[in-house]
């Protein structure tokens, strides 16, 4: 169950806007989880993909804030990584 009154579209917008100006795309391939992809400054190269973010776990502002903090930590750990496209599942 998502946060009462917040649709998947709104959740996506909140997550994506939290990382502006960096390009971040949040998708839901199965309507149960999100996949978030972060792009390099060129806007084309994927630098981090995080899969398996359970939509029903995003039930509060605190849960959204914790997710954004976790994703920021992942991004900071991946900065400068030349190994290709990192992938992480939650």
trRosetta pair geometry for C-beta under 8 A, 3 or more apart (Angstrom, degrees):
i j d omega theta_ij theta_ji phi_ij phi_ji
1 56 5.4 62 23 -142 36 94
1 59 6.4 50 94 -104 84 111
2 6 5.8 -119 144 82 113 89
2 7 7.4 84 98 -135 155 18
2 8 6.9 -137 -70 -69 162 64
2 11 6.5 -102 -151 -48 132 140
2 55 5.8 -40 -79 157 101 95
2 56 6.5 -92 -59 -105 54 46
2 58 6.0 -3 -135 80 78 92
2 59 6.8 -169 -166 -95 27 59
3 6 4.2 23 77 30 104 126
3 11 7.6 144 25 -81 108 107
3 58 6.3 -67 -24 128 97 76
3 59 5.3 146 -78 -156 65 34
3 60 6.3 149 -103 -71 109 25
3 61 7.8 81 -118 -48 150 54
3 63 7.8 -172 -64 54 109 123
3 64 7.7 -29 -36 -38 143 117
6 10 4.8 -123 -162 87 78 131
6 11 5.9 94 148 -56 113 85
6 14 8.0 -10 -162 -15 131 140
7 10 4.8 100 53 7 74 100
7 11 7.1 -131 101 -3 42 87
8 11 5.5 -53 -148 37 35 114
8 12 6.3 39 153 -22 66 103
8 28 5.8 -47 -173 -11 136 158
8 31 7.3 -78 -78 -140 162 70
8 55 6.5 -23 -109 -142 99 140
9 12 5.7 -52 -151 33 30 113
9 13 6.5 30 151 -19 63 106
10 13 5.6 -53 -147 36 34 113
10 14 6.4 37 153 -21 66 103
11 14 5.7 -53 -149 34 32 112
11 15 6.4 27 155 -15 66 107
11 26 7.8 -124 118 133 80 149
11 34 7.6 -128 124 -67 120 141
11 55 7.1 115 96 -142 168 93
11 58 5.9 89 -137 118 134 153
11 64 7.4 -139 -140 -107 85 117
12 15 5.9 -60 -149 39 29 108
12 16 6.0 21 159 -13 67 112
12 26 4.3 -172 -141 87 82 121
12 27 7.8 52 -123 -81 128 26
12 28 7.5 -103 -72 -23 119 104
12 34 7.3 176 -94 -123 81 126
13 16 6.0 -57 -138 42 27 107
13 17 5.9 20 165 -14 65 114
14 17 6.3 -62 -141 41 21 104
14 18 6.5 33 155 -34 59 105
14 64 6.1 -26 131 -163 139 139
15 18 5.8 -53 -157 19 28 117
15 19 7.7 6 156 -5 58 105
15 24 7.1 -125 133 130 82 130
15 26 4.8 80 85 -62 131 155
15 34 7.3 105 14 172 173 162
15 36 6.5 -108 154 -105 134 128
15 64 7.5 -125 -74 -155 79 95
15 67 7.1 -50 -110 115 107 126
15 68 6.8 -160 -128 -84 66 90
15 71 7.8 84 -161 3 99 165
16 19 6.6 -76 -167 38 34 99
16 20 7.6 56 143 -50 66 87
16 24 4.9 -177 -134 90 64 99
16 25 6.9 29 -110 -105 117 27
16 26 5.4 -124 -55 2 95 109
17 20 5.5 -17 -156 -17 51 116
18 24 7.8 -47 64 62 75 160
18 68 4.7 -90 162 -129 159 130
19 22 4.8 -66 154 67 98 104
19 24 4.1 73 66 -20 141 145
19 38 7.0 -108 174 -114 158 105
19 68 7.9 -159 -53 -146 84 95
19 71 7.5 -76 -71 121 125 127
19 72 7.8 -170 -99 -85 93 82
19 75 7.9 150 -131 -56 123 162
20 24 7.9 -103 -59 19 51 109
22 38 6.3 5 150 -156 124 99
22 39 7.2 170 176 60 81 70
22 41 8.0 -70 -118 -89 79 57
22 75 8.0 88 125 -151 171 150
23 38 7.3 133 89 -159 62 50
23 39 4.0 -18 80 48 114 121
23 43 5.3 93 -15 -128 153 73
24 36 6.4 -4 -175 -172 99 98
24 37 7.2 165 -155 84 51 48
24 38 5.3 -15 -105 -102 80 71
24 39 7.4 -150 -73 12 37 81
25 36 7.3 162 83 -153 45 51
25 37 4.9 -9 58 57 94 97
25 39 7.6 51 -4 -25 100 110
26 34 5.3 -14 -170 -166 97 122
26 35 7.3 159 -154 80 49 45
26 36 5.0 -13 -101 -102 77 81
27 34 6.9 140 74 -155 35 67
27 35 5.2 -17 63 59 88 95
27 37 7.8 13 6 1 104 103
28 31 5.5 78 143 -88 120 34
28 32 7.6 147 -170 32 104 31
28 33 6.7 161 -140 83 78 37
28 34 5.5 -47 -85 -97 79 60
28 35 7.5 167 -89 14 30 75
28 55 6.7 29 -122 -63 129 133
29 33 7.5 -17 46 73 82 86
29 35 6.2 31 -12 -3 106 124
30 33 6.0 25 55 33 107 86
31 55 7.6 -57 166 9 42 155
32 54 7.0 -32 154 -139 78 67
32 55 6.0 -148 -179 22 29 110
32 56 7.3 -24 -160 -13 73 102
33 51 7.3 56 137 175 129 67
33 52 5.4 -35 -172 -139 148 30
33 53 5.7 135 -169 63 83 46
33 54 5.5 -43 -103 -94 87 40
33 55 6.0 -143 -94 -19 27 84
34 53 4.1 -32 58 68 93 113
34 55 6.2 111 -29 -73 89 84
35 49 6.7 -2 -179 -172 100 94
35 50 7.0 171 -156 87 53 51
35 51 4.7 -6 -112 -110 93 72
35 52 7.8 50 -87 -11 73 41
35 53 7.3 172 -74 18 27 97
36 49 7.3 166 86 -152 49 47
36 50 4.8 -2 56 55 95 99
36 53 6.6 34 -12 -6 106 143
36 71 6.4 -35 101 -123 156 136
37 46 5.3 -53 -170 -132 112 114
37 48 7.2 166 -152 90 47 54
37 49 4.9 -9 -104 -104 81 81
37 50 7.9 -168 -74 24 39 62
38 46 7.1 104 73 -158 46 66
38 47 5.4 -56 101 61 95 92
38 48 4.4 14 43 53 113 96
38 49 7.7 -152 22 -69 69 41
38 71 7.9 149 -51 178 128 106
38 75 6.0 -152 -157 -104 179 110
39 42 7.6 -107 160 70 101 63
39 43 5.5 47 133 -146 139 31
39 44 6.7 114 -163 27 123 11
39 45 6.4 125 -159 72 76 45
39 46 5.9 -54 -99 -99 66 46
39 47 6.5 116 -151 4 16 90
40 43 7.3 -82 78 -17 62 22
40 44 7.3 -32 54 56 97 55
40 45 4.2 6 16 69 124 104
40 46 7.7 -78 -13 -30 83 3
40 47 5.0 115 -63 -46 77 115
42 45 5.8 53 58 8 116 98
46 49 6.0 17 170 -50 131 100
46 85 5.1 36 94 -128 105 116
47 75 7.7 66 107 -136 118 80
47 78 6.1 134 152 132 96 127
47 81 7.5 125 -170 58 90 103
47 85 7.3 -135 -130 -124 14 63
47 86 7.3 9 157 28 52 97
48 74 6.1 134 -167 134 147 108
48 75 5.9 -126 12 -98 160 68
48 78 5.0 141 -76 57 118 172
48 85 7.7 179 -85 -166 20 64
48 86 5.2 -15 -114 70 68 105
48 88 7.5 -12 -168 12 94 105
49 85 6.4 28 -1 167 111 104
49 86 7.1 179 31 95 68 56
49 87 4.9 -13 72 -110 103 75
49 88 7.4 164 91 26 55 61
50 53 6.5 54 127 -43 105 111
50 71 6.4 -118 8 -113 160 93
50 74 6.4 73 -72 112 128 171
50 87 7.8 165 -86 -160 32 48
50 88 5.0 -18 -114 71 75 93
50 89 7.4 149 -167 -97 58 25
50 90 6.5 44 174 -31 103 100
51 87 6.9 8 -2 -172 110 94
51 88 7.3 175 25 90 70 42
51 89 4.8 -32 74 -104 90 78
51 90 7.4 -161 91 13 41 74
52 89 4.1 50 16 -163 138 88
52 90 4.7 -169 96 50 95 68
53 57 7.5 -118 175 52 65 121
53 58 7.8 42 155 -44 102 116
53 67 6.7 76 -152 -143 128 127
53 90 5.1 59 -87 35 59 142
54 57 4.2 80 85 -7 105 110
54 58 7.7 180 101 -14 64 80
54 90 7.3 -122 -5 101 77 116
55 58 6.0 -56 -165 24 44 111
56 59 7.2 16 173 -57 51 101
57 63 6.1 -169 143 -167 72 134
58 63 5.1 178 -132 118 44 123
58 64 5.7 66 -155 -74 100 77
58 67 6.7 -19 -100 -24 102 149
59 63 5.7 73 42 7 59 156
60 63 4.7 105 53 2 75 99
60 64 7.2 -139 97 0 45 85
61 64 5.7 -54 -151 38 36 112
61 65 6.1 37 151 -20 68 107
62 65 5.6 -53 -144 38 31 112
62 66 6.2 33 154 -21 65 106
63 66 5.7 -52 -145 36 30 111
63 67 6.5 33 153 -21 63 104
64 67 5.7 -53 -150 34 32 113
64 68 6.4 30 154 -17 65 105
65 68 5.8 -53 -148 37 31 110
65 69 6.3 33 152 -19 64 106
66 69 5.6 -54 -147 37 32 113
66 70 6.3 34 153 -20 65 105
67 70 5.7 -55 -149 36 31 111
67 71 6.3 27 155 -16 65 107
68 71 5.8 -56 -146 39 31 110
68 72 6.3 35 153 -22 65 105
69 72 5.7 -53 -147 35 30 113
69 73 6.5 33 152 -20 63 104
70 73 5.7 -54 -152 34 32 112
70 74 6.5 33 150 -19 65 104
70 90 7.9 73 133 -105 149 124
71 74 5.5 -50 -149 35 35 114
71 75 6.4 37 152 -20 65 104
72 75 5.6 -53 -149 36 32 113
72 76 6.4 30 154 -18 65 105
73 76 5.8 -55 -147 37 31 108
73 77 6.3 28 155 -17 64 108
74 77 5.8 -60 -149 39 29 110
74 78 6.2 20 156 -14 65 113
74 88 6.3 -127 -139 33 137 155
75 78 5.8 -64 -145 41 29 106
75 79 6.7 49 154 -47 65 91
76 79 5.8 -28 -151 -3 35 116
78 81 4.7 -63 -166 6 63 133
78 86 5.2 -125 -121 24 127 152
81 86 6.1 25 109 -39 157 124
83 86 7.0 69 77 -67 107 85
